[in-house]
Amino acid sequence: MKLGARPSASIGPEKMSRAGGAGPRHVAIIMDGNGRWARAHGLPRAEGHRRGVEAVRRTIAAARELGIEAVTIYSFSSENWSRPAAEIGELMSLLKRFIRSDLRDLHTKNVRVRIIGERHPSDNEVQALLEEAEELTRHNTGLNLTVAFNYGGRNEILRAARKLAAEIAAGRLEASQISEQDLAGALDTADLPPLDLVIRTSGEQRLSNFLLWQSAYAELVFLPVLWPDFDRSWLEQALAEYARRDRRFGGLDPTER
């Protein structure tokens, strides 16, 4: 199936597993294209962001229905602070409204909300709402929804390295004993399943400083759809592409040995 063509029928978890083995446990999404969507429709960028929030709701619902264990969304990068102040204000307002209007529903549906990234003091109300979302849903056992806010992959690795350096300085760890598992355990995503699939919308083909360590052996799927138009059928298309991939993690196909 060519990427860009919508699937002709709905794909349930059982179809995905028969088509190509187990589906991904952990899916990350770079939600790109709100501004271009707004421009294409002759609307202000703020409307593109608002429609993008609706796509988030559709995606969470579809992920639950398709049996995905964890979804991580790139909501606001550490580089996004360089955008115009008015746009940043609109994005923060949308985030506040989303939490206030959707948090109880997510909690009722057993979704656990987690926030990764560096805490930012510029908006105490946003910070308080994010912490409320984490605390309310802390013991939920359904879909893990991780929101990357004020997040940058390089910064995450830097913060993890500093944690390990502090352990060395305190005499609790030897530098020569540090393993990949130690560093992975110091990352924001330490208690999430390994990342299986990264989806980016809008046709751009780069990670943009998102989950750099975790993406080392993840499958990457780039879709031409702009984020406000993303829905279950596009998610299914990405899952179908994932099912066709041969994940070797650096090894050989058993038939080639």
Summary of the structure (lengths in Angstrom):
residues: 257
radius of gyration: 19.0
end to end distance: 29.3
largest distance: 60.0
contacts: 783
relative contact order: 0.20
helix: 50%
strand: 13%
